[in-house]
Amino acid sequence: MGRPSREQRKMLDDGFDVINDSFAALAGKVGFPVARVKQMWSQKNRMLMTKPRGGNGVNYFNLYGKLSQ
C-alpha cells in the first residue's frame, strides 16, 4: 500500500470533505450536534465491524446486528 500519492491524497481529502458535509446535513435534519451524529455512526459501525472477544459468541451480535444463537 504505502503512502498515497499527491493525486490520491487530493481524492481522499475531497472525499472526506463530502463525508463531513453529509454528517453536517444529517445533523441539521435531526437537530443533533455534528459530533453526536458522528459518535452514533461510529458506535453503530463498531458493533458491526468488531469481532467478539472471549466467550463462546452466544451473546455477541453477528455481522447483521442480530443476536447470534
N, C-alpha and C positions, 0 to 999 in steps of 0.2 A: 504494500500500500504506500507507505512513505508519506512525505509531506505533500499537500496539494499544490499544484502549480498556481501561478498567478491567475490564470483564467478560471481554474476550478475554485479558487478562493473567492473570486468575484461571484461566481454562480452560487456558491454556498451562502455568502453574505446576502445576496439578493433574495435567495430562498428563505433565509432566516428572517429577513425583513418582512416578507409576505406572511410568514407564520406569526410573527409578533403582531402584525396588523390584524390577522384573523382573531387572535386572542383578544385584542382590544375591541374589535367589533362585537365579539360574543359577550365580552364583559359588559359592554354598553347595552346589549339586548336584555341580559338577565339582571342587570343592575348590581353586579358584584364588582369589587376591585379586580384589576387585571391579575395581580399576584394571587388572589384566591382562585381565580379560574385556572391559572397555570398549576397551582398546587392540586386542585381537584383532578385535573387532567393527568398529572404525573402520578397521583395516588391510584387512579383507575388503571393506568397502564402498568404501573409497578406490580399490581396484583396479577395482571395477565402475563407479564414477562418473567417474573422471578420463579425459580424452581423451589419446591418445598425443601425445607432444611429439617432433618431429623424426623423421627416418627415413621409411620408406615404410609403416610399420604392420605389416610382415610378422611381426615378433617381439613385437607387443603383444597383450594379451588383449582380446577383444571384450567386449560387454556381458554375455555369459553366462559370462565367466571362462574361455573356451576359447581356445586359441592360434589367432589368425586366420591364415588361409592366403592 
